[in-house]
Amino acid sequence: MFVVLSPFNNRDRSHFERFSTFHQRLYASVEPVSITPFTPAALERGLAGALTSWLRNAANPATPADALVHLNAAVAPLIARTEPGSPQRQNLERQAAELRDLLEATTHMEWGALRPARPTGGFLRPLGDQPAEELDPGAVTTHWFVPTSMRSVDAEAAARTVHHTRTVEAALATQLHEAAPGPHNEDLI
């Protein structure tokens, strides 16, 4: 990547002069993501996209049906990265078999375009997109759902804020109560 900065533009000059500080602050607000390959969740989310990339660039089949003969070659490099009999290989083989079944069942003659919320009638669909039945009957069972961005947020993510307020007197009473001998049956907080 190249960045062209102008010495006459104050913003560009500031970006150059404070490059390290700027990026340290930027990266401080980014949460690291754990990527564990071959887990069921990772394969469900990314295998269709990885196989689609390989198939469309290496084999270049004209239609999804033509891609079926190349599917084993697309999966082979991934299988080679797992140990025989391991849970990772079992997960990979299970997800690849599901994708093979979908590819075998499809009647689509085009790949389609990955445009969220704008179905194109092709074999590929954006991850999370559920096409309308009237536009494409049986679409849920005959498509590969492919992520269009790695910035997607899982639907199950949730946050909850709990506010606790406690006066100094209540805190001291709690400390004295905990320090006293005997059972503590009451909650002073």
LUMKOL-558705 format. One record per residue (C-alpha): residue number from 1; residue in three letters; x, y, z. Coordinates in nm, 4 decimals. Last residue first. Layout:
residues N
> NUM | ALA | X | Y | Z
...
END
This chain:
residues 189
> 189 | ILE | -2.5267 | -0.3981 | 4.9790
> 188 | LEU | -2.5952 | -0.5102 | 5.3347
> 187 | ASP | -2.6822 | -0.8717 | 5.2466
> 186 | GLU | -2.7945 | -1.0741 | 5.5439
> 185 | ASN | -2.7123 | -1.4268 | 5.6451
> 184 | HIS | -2.3499 | -1.3857 | 5.7482
> 183 | PRO | -2.2646 | -1.6668 | 5.9901
> 182 | GLY | -2.0247 | -1.6014 | 6.2785
> 181 | PRO | -1.7179 | -1.3862 | 6.3442
> 180 | ALA | -1.7164 | -1.0183 | 6.2392
> 179 | ALA | -1.4810 | -0.9202 | 5.9553
> 178 | GLU | -1.7515 | -0.9577 | 5.6907
> 177 | HIS | -1.9891 | -0.7322 | 5.8898
> 176 | LEU | -1.7189 | -0.4701 | 5.9458
> 175 | GLN | -1.6366 | -0.4657 | 5.5721
> 174 | THR | -2.0044 | -0.4470 | 5.4787
> 173 | ALA | -2.0664 | -0.1646 | 5.7277
> 172 | LEU | -1.7708 | 0.0261 | 5.5820
> 171 | ALA | -1.9094 | -0.0127 | 5.2285
> 170 | ALA | -2.2585 | 0.0921 | 5.3429
> 169 | GLU | -2.1184 | 0.4041 | 5.5117
> 168 | VAL | -1.9105 | 0.4946 | 5.2044
> 167 | THR | -2.2213 | 0.4780 | 4.9907
> 166 | ARG | -2.2768 | 0.2102 | 4.7341
> 165 | THR | -2.3928 | 0.2355 | 4.3788
> 164 | HIS | -2.3879 | -0.0590 | 4.1473
> 163 | HIS | -2.4649 | -0.0179 | 3.7778
> 162 | VAL | -2.4861 | -0.3238 | 3.5570
> 161 | THR | -2.4313 | -0.2831 | 3.1856
> 160 | ARG | -2.5205 | -0.5702 | 2.9557
> 159 | ALA | -2.3698 | -0.6616 | 2.6228
> 158 | ALA | -2.4725 | -0.9040 | 2.3519
> 157 | ALA | -2.3087 | -1.0905 | 2.0651
> 156 | GLU | -2.5315 | -1.3702 | 1.9370
> 155 | ALA | -2.5793 | -1.2122 | 1.5975
> 154 | ASP | -2.2105 | -1.2344 | 1.5165
> 153 | VAL | -2.0660 | -0.9098 | 1.3860
> 152 | SER | -1.9535 | -0.8822 | 1.0265
> 151 | ARG | -1.6170 | -0.7158 | 0.9718
> 150 | MET | -1.4831 | -0.9973 | 0.7530
> 149 | SER | -1.7014 | -0.8666 | 0.4727
> 148 | THR | -1.9057 | -1.0182 | 0.1910
> 147 | PRO | -1.9486 | -1.3490 | 0.3704
> 146 | VAL | -2.0662 | -1.6355 | 0.1457
> 145 | PHE | -2.3943 | -1.8276 | 0.1715
> 144 | TRP | -2.3916 | -2.1136 | -0.0760
> 143 | HIS | -2.7307 | -2.1673 | -0.2307
> 142 | THR | -2.9712 | -2.4528 | -0.3066
> 141 | THR | -3.1542 | -2.5166 | 0.0201
> 140 | VAL | -3.2454 | -2.1602 | 0.1158
> 139 | ALA | -3.3347 | -2.0739 | -0.2415
> 138 | GLY | -3.6194 | -2.3234 | -0.2721
> 137 | PRO | -3.8299 | -2.0727 | -0.4664
> 136 | ASP | -3.6295 | -1.7683 | -0.5829
> 135 | LEU | -3.7973 | -1.4316 | -0.6072
> 134 | GLU | -4.1213 | -1.5464 | -0.4425
> 133 | GLU | -3.9272 | -1.7204 | -0.1669
> 132 | ALA | -3.7565 | -1.3950 | -0.0651
> 131 | PRO | -3.3853 | -1.4344 | -0.0208
> 130 | GLN | -3.2416 | -1.4825 | 0.3286
> 129 | ASP | -2.9189 | -1.2860 | 0.3504
> 128 | GLY | -2.7059 | -1.3720 | 0.6544
> 127 | LEU | -2.4009 | -1.4533 | 0.4440
> 126 | PRO | -2.4360 | -1.2914 | 0.1010
> 125 | ARG | -2.5763 | -1.5324 | -0.1586
> 124 | LEU | -2.4033 | -1.7365 | -0.4271
> 123 | PHE | -2.6034 | -1.9573 | -0.6673
> 122 | GLY | -2.7614 | -1.6739 | -0.8640
> 121 | GLY | -3.1005 | -1.5046 | -0.8431
> 120 | THR | -2.9618 | -1.1544 | -0.8017
> 119 | PRO | -3.0806 | -1.0757 | -0.4518
> 118 | ARG | -3.0319 | -0.7147 | -0.3413
> 117 | ALA | -3.0246 | -0.7067 | 0.0408
> 116 | PRO | -2.6471 | -0.7686 | 0.0399
> 115 | ARG | -2.4903 | -0.7742 | -0.3079
> 114 | LEU | -2.2863 | -1.0823 | -0.3826
> 113 | ALA | -2.3445 | -1.1272 | -0.7542
> 112 | GLY | -2.4777 | -1.4430 | -0.9141
> 111 | TRP | -2.2976 | -1.7656 | -0.9988
> 110 | GLU | -2.5148 | -1.8489 | -1.2979
> 109 | MET | -2.7027 | -2.1554 | -1.4238
> 108 | HIS | -2.8768 | -2.2249 | -1.0972
> 107 | THR | -3.0350 | -2.5704 | -1.0673
> 106 | THR | -2.8596 | -2.6503 | -0.7444
> 105 | ALA | -2.8843 | -2.9900 | -0.5778
> 104 | GLU | -2.5268 | -3.1052 | -0.6470
> 103 | LEU | -2.3842 | -2.7763 | -0.5191
> 102 | LEU | -2.5954 | -2.7961 | -0.2044
> 101 | ASP | -2.4837 | -3.1543 | -0.1414
> 100 | ARG | -2.1197 | -3.0559 | -0.1995
> 99 | LEU | -2.1570 | -2.7714 | 0.0526
> 98 | GLU | -2.2886 | -3.0151 | 0.3133
> 97 | ALA | -2.0057 | -3.2592 | 0.2334
> 96 | ALA | -1.7487 | -2.9785 | 0.2730
> 95 | GLN | -1.8970 | -2.8964 | 0.6157
> 94 | ARG | -1.8688 | -3.2589 | 0.7328
> 93 | GLU | -1.5200 | -3.3047 | 0.5837
> 92 | LEU | -1.3929 | -2.9892 | 0.7539
> 91 | ASN | -1.5425 | -3.0773 | 1.0923
> 90 | GLN | -1.4032 | -3.4322 | 1.0696
> 89 | ARG | -1.0631 | -3.2955 | 0.9712
> 88 | GLN | -1.0618 | -3.0612 | 1.2712
> 87 | PRO | -1.1805 | -3.3388 | 1.5033
> 86 | SER | -0.8706 | -3.5360 | 1.4033
> 85 | GLY | -0.8937 | -3.8689 | 1.2176
> 84 | PRO | -0.6152 | -3.7783 | 0.9745
> 83 | GLU | -0.4371 | -3.4592 | 1.0861
> 82 | THR | -0.5381 | -3.1367 | 0.9149
> 81 | ARG | -0.3517 | -2.9112 | 0.6700
> 80 | ALA | -0.3848 | -3.1634 | 0.3839
> 79 | ILE | -0.7639 | -3.1360 | 0.4161
> 78 | LEU | -0.7393 | -2.7676 | 0.3331
> 77 | PRO | -0.5264 | -2.8279 | 0.0243
> 76 | ALA | -0.7712 | -3.1018 | -0.0900
> 75 | VAL | -1.0948 | -2.8979 | -0.0632
> 74 | ALA | -1.0544 | -2.7171 | -0.3971
> 73 | ALA | -0.9386 | -3.0315 | -0.5782
> 72 | ASN | -1.2417 | -3.2174 | -0.4415
> 71 | LEU | -1.4721 | -2.9403 | -0.5680
> 70 | HIS | -1.3437 | -2.9424 | -0.9277
> 69 | VAL | -1.6026 | -3.1824 | -1.0747
> 68 | LEU | -1.8820 | -2.9888 | -0.8993
> 67 | ALA | -1.7787 | -2.6557 | -1.0495
> 66 | ASP | -1.9631 | -2.7228 | -1.3777
> 65 | ALA | -2.2943 | -2.7181 | -1.1860
> 64 | PRO | -2.2062 | -2.3739 | -1.0466
> 63 | THR | -2.1720 | -2.2422 | -1.4026
> 62 | ALA | -1.8858 | -2.1338 | -1.6295
> 61 | PRO | -1.6167 | -2.3109 | -1.4271
> 60 | ASN | -1.3022 | -2.1053 | -1.3616
> 59 | ALA | -1.0841 | -2.3844 | -1.2157
> 58 | ALA | -0.8267 | -2.1720 | -1.0338
> 57 | ASN | -1.0040 | -1.8376 | -0.9880
> 56 | ARG | -1.3728 | -1.9287 | -0.9613
> 55 | LEU | -1.3145 | -2.2582 | -0.7811
> 54 | TRP | -1.0537 | -2.1252 | -0.5381
> 53 | SER | -1.2542 | -1.8175 | -0.4454
> 52 | THR | -1.5769 | -2.0184 | -0.4142
> 51 | LEU | -1.3997 | -2.2713 | -0.1927
> 50 | ALA | -1.2766 | -1.9990 | 0.0416
> 49 | GLY | -1.6168 | -1.8284 | 0.0481
> 48 | ALA | -1.8033 | -2.1523 | 0.1179
> 47 | LEU | -1.5512 | -2.2406 | 0.3894
> 46 | GLY | -1.5794 | -1.9116 | 0.5778
> 45 | ARG | -1.8791 | -1.8949 | 0.8106
> 44 | GLU | -1.9660 | -2.2584 | 0.8540
> 43 | LEU | -1.5982 | -2.3452 | 0.8653
> 42 | ALA | -1.5222 | -2.0909 | 1.1358
> 41 | ALA | -1.8255 | -2.1978 | 1.3440
> 40 | PRO | -1.7478 | -2.5705 | 1.3104
> 39 | THR | -1.3842 | -2.5165 | 1.4106
> 38 | PHE | -1.1425 | -2.5800 | 1.1241
> 37 | PRO | -0.9270 | -2.2729 | 1.1785
> 36 | THR | -0.9167 | -2.0911 | 1.5118
> 35 | ILE | -0.9088 | -1.7196 | 1.4603
> 34 | SER | -0.9144 | -1.5282 | 1.7873
> 33 | VAL | -0.9961 | -1.1658 | 1.7253
> 32 | PRO | -0.7994 | -0.8803 | 1.8756
> 31 | GLU | -1.0117 | -0.5846 | 1.9877
> 30 | VAL | -0.9360 | -0.2643 | 1.8033
> 29 | SER | -0.9386 | 0.0513 | 2.0184
> 28 | ALA | -0.5668 | 0.0381 | 2.0992
> 27 | TYR | -0.4925 | -0.0140 | 1.7282
> 26 | LEU | -0.6075 | 0.3394 | 1.6414
> 25 | ARG | -0.4214 | 0.4977 | 1.9317
> 24 | GLN | -0.1005 | 0.3194 | 1.8362
> 23 | HIS | -0.1655 | 0.4116 | 1.4720
> 22 | PHE | -0.1871 | 0.7850 | 1.5400
> 21 | THR | 0.1111 | 0.7857 | 1.7755
> 20 | SER | 0.3290 | 0.6049 | 1.5219
> 19 | PHE | 0.2325 | 0.8308 | 1.2294
> 18 | ARG | 0.2549 | 1.1595 | 1.4187
> 17 | GLU | 0.4804 | 1.3493 | 1.1778
> 16 | PHE | 0.3332 | 1.1870 | 0.8670
> 15 | HIS | -0.0303 | 1.2350 | 0.9734
> 14 | SER | 0.0450 | 1.5918 | 1.0784
> 13 | ARG | 0.1996 | 1.6657 | 0.7372
> 12 | ASP | -0.1026 | 1.5179 | 0.5605
> 11 | ARG | -0.3438 | 1.7239 | 0.7739
> 10 | ASN | -0.1458 | 2.0436 | 0.7250
> 9 | ASN | -0.1377 | 2.0067 | 0.3442
> 8 | PHE | 0.1678 | 2.1647 | 0.1845
> 7 | PRO | 0.3967 | 1.8662 | 0.2442
> 6 | SER | 0.1504 | 1.6531 | 0.0448
> 5 | LEU | 0.1195 | 1.2898 | 0.1377
> 4 | VAL | 0.0895 | 1.0002 | -0.1064
> 3 | VAL | 0.0160 | 0.6764 | 0.0717
> 2 | PHE | 0.1245 | 0.3474 | -0.0811
> 1 | MET | 0.0000 | 0.0000 | 0.0000
END
